[in-house]
Amino acid sequence: MSGELGVLIIGAGRVSRAHAHAVRETPGTRLVAVADIALDRAEALAGEGATAYVDYLQALERSDVQVVMIALPHNLHESVTVRSLRAGKHVFVEKPMADTIEECDRMIDAARLADRLLFVAHTQRYFASTIEAKRILQSGEIGRPIFATDTWYKAFGIETRPPWFLDRAQGGGMWLMNGAHMIDRTCWVLDSDVESVKAWIGSPFHGISADDANIALLRLRNGCHATIVHAGFRRGVDRCEVEVTCTGGMLLFDSYSNRLAVDEAGAYRSRPLTPVHPMSAELQNLVGAIRGEDVLGVTPEWGRHIVDVLLGCEESTRTGREVTIRSRGILGPVGASRH
Ligand SMILES: NC(=O)c1ccc[n+]([C@@H]2O[C@H](COP(=O)([O-])OP(=O)(O)OC[C@H]3O[C@@H](n4cnc5c(N)ncnc54)[C@H](O)[C@@H]3O)[C@@H](O)[C@H]2O)c1
């Protein structure tokens, strides 16, 4: 498909400014509409150049919309994705893909039936630091990866969180929100999907009906292991990094600080990186795939696998047992093919 692609953003909340920025940075796309049940938010994001809607179904009727970016509470991902695909649009849906495997399956079926692309926005693997970490690990420079520790500590910020985020029934909690990122980036650099999990997910800091702390041990199909440790504390020290221990050395990367370091004589030495706006890279990947010039870095089947792992960890918390992950995930090529 050549020519300009019109973009509709559904959900003008916290993250949506990054989506609008991605549209501005992606050649051949233009923001034409924004929908949010809060009209003031839709109007603020739409600005002068786009039209604001309260009802996203009305916006979907526009023939100049070819791509829909969905940034909604997690329990709305499936219904809005399926409606958008049925309206003939390509979809960029935020992670996690959905709240259940059945929802993921309906989304995948809808994309197949509509013959449209469905991209799940696992943004962390589009950061320069993650891409460079994967390149180094694949090069064999520090030997073969054995395990990774993925650690993300941050303030929960309960006073600024929307109500849906405090309720697991609406897809809320840190695990679905950030666990999705952590599992994806760690699996991607270690180059494997997940075979089984043992986890604890709780809410020790705030006592809410969604989680604010998680620890998971992942056994990967390629023999590597990973720990995922996440906290949304009341007070503490922020950290967001992945450390990979290999047979011939170690590396550490931190997407938000744009940092990648490899061990040298017993200490980490940083390597230079050129920062990229990861959401722009994601949208450019989708647009390239729509035009037949690129392949999707994240397939819907991978998004489904991540949901399976997230839910497997919840099941392990309930049962106290290790849980086998039934789905197989195929890692997309982003980074490997482009850098
Ligand atoms: N990729 C990333 O790095 C990243 C970062 C933050 C959030 N996210 C994801 O983005 C999504 C949104 O998160 P957020 O923090 O922006 O949430 P948010 O609650 O701030 O925003 C959601 C918006 O959706 C609107 N909305 C709710 N129901 C609607 C409906 N039926 N129709 C239209 N609009 C509706 C709300 O009014 C709100 O403005 C989530 O999937 C989250 O995981 C991704």
The ligand as a Gaussian input file, in Angstrom:
#p B3LYP/6-31G(d) Opt

LIG

0 1
 N        4.368000       0.876000      25.635000
 C        4.590000       1.567000      26.741000
 O        5.724000       1.891000      27.073000
 C        3.413000       1.914000      27.599000
 C        3.552000       2.837000      28.643000
 C        2.415000       3.132000      29.410000
 C        1.204000       2.499000      29.145000
 N        1.133000       1.585000      28.127000
 C       -0.132000       0.915000      27.793000
 O       -1.022000       1.862000      27.214000
 C       -2.378000       1.518000      27.540000
 C       -3.047000       2.702000      28.201000
 O       -2.366000       3.026000      29.385000
 P       -2.479000       4.482000      30.037000
 O       -1.541000       4.460000      31.178000
 O       -2.353000       5.513000      28.985000
 O       -3.973000       4.433000      30.582000
 P       -4.926000       5.700000      30.955000
 O       -5.929000       5.188000      31.903000
 O       -4.089000       6.868000      31.336000
 O       -5.608000       6.064000      29.552000
 C       -6.686000       5.306000      29.033000
 C       -7.611000       6.264000      28.306000
 O       -8.657000       5.480000      27.722000
 C       -9.863000       6.236000      27.844000
 N      -11.012000       5.317000      27.674000
 C      -11.509000       4.447000      28.581000
 N      -12.556000       3.771000      28.043000
 C      -12.692000       4.217000      26.779000
 C      -13.567000       3.904000      25.710000
 N      -14.530000       2.980000      25.837000
 N      -13.441000       4.577000      24.531000
 C      -12.485000       5.532000      24.387000
 N      -11.619000       5.880000      25.360000
 C      -11.712000       5.214000      26.548000
 C       -9.771000       6.876000      29.203000
 O      -10.658000       7.991000      29.307000
 C       -8.298000       7.263000      29.253000
 O       -8.085000       8.586000      28.773000
 C       -2.263000       0.268000      28.406000
 O       -2.362000      -0.860000      27.574000
 C       -0.875000       0.334000      28.982000
 O       -0.343000      -0.930000      29.342000
 C        2.209000       1.314000      27.349000

